[in-house]
Amino acid sequence: MTDPSSGSPQPQEHTGFRYRTVPGVWPKLALALLLAMLAYGIAWETVWDPLREGSWLWLKVLPLAFAIPGLRHARLYTFQWLSLLIWLYVCEALVRIIAPDPLERWLSVGWLVLSLLLTVCIFAGTKAARIKPRPLDPDARR
């Protein structure tokens, strides 16, 4: 770009790197479900039905905490890697749902519902971010 008055090139402004973001309500909904999963998982393994006294199984939900900043900023990249991670929690719920203890079965059903809702939210948000609006063309065929 040149300045018309001086004829010398001017440096272009550097805008920096920007993450692709997820539009709509999906990031807020995903963050709410993720925080609910964190609270539910910690409460399940420490208060409601711990495996044994002093069990560290509640640490299984900590990888979800790494997604909080990305979901707060609606980053598509966070939605993408979270879509891979969430299946571990779905599988865990499916394995624990056949437990002989009725309390553990009901807790597993709650865990499965939360994880599947988060999965649907992640996939819908990712799809919404990838849809590119097409320009309106009145002469285009339908």
Phi, psi and omega in degrees: 000134181244149176274124184298330184282324184255337181079355180268146180290140176258144178291143177282149179288135178270119183272344180084173181279135176238133175285148171288139183248162179260126183278168172079205185273352187301317179297320180292319178294318179296320179295318178297316178294322179294317178295323176295320178294320177299310181295316181297314181295319179292316180295321180299312187274350179247327187243303190290310184209067180293148180298315174201168180299130179078019180292141178258018183293342178295343179293347181297337182271352182297325176302333177293331182295334179292344180273348185302309180299320180293324178288326177297326180263007176059040183280131179296323180301321178295319177299322182293311182285333176291331178294336175276321184289324188298335181293334175297321181285326175296315179296320179298318179296320180293325178290317184279350182287343179263018180294151180288336181279125182298324179297317179294326177297314181292323176295324178293323177297316177299318179296320179295317179298313179298316183290324177289323175297318177295323178298313179298317180297317180296314181293322178293320178293320178294320178295319179296326180285334184269347179285124179260129179292137179265142177292147180284128178235108183294339181270357184287146177284154178253000000 
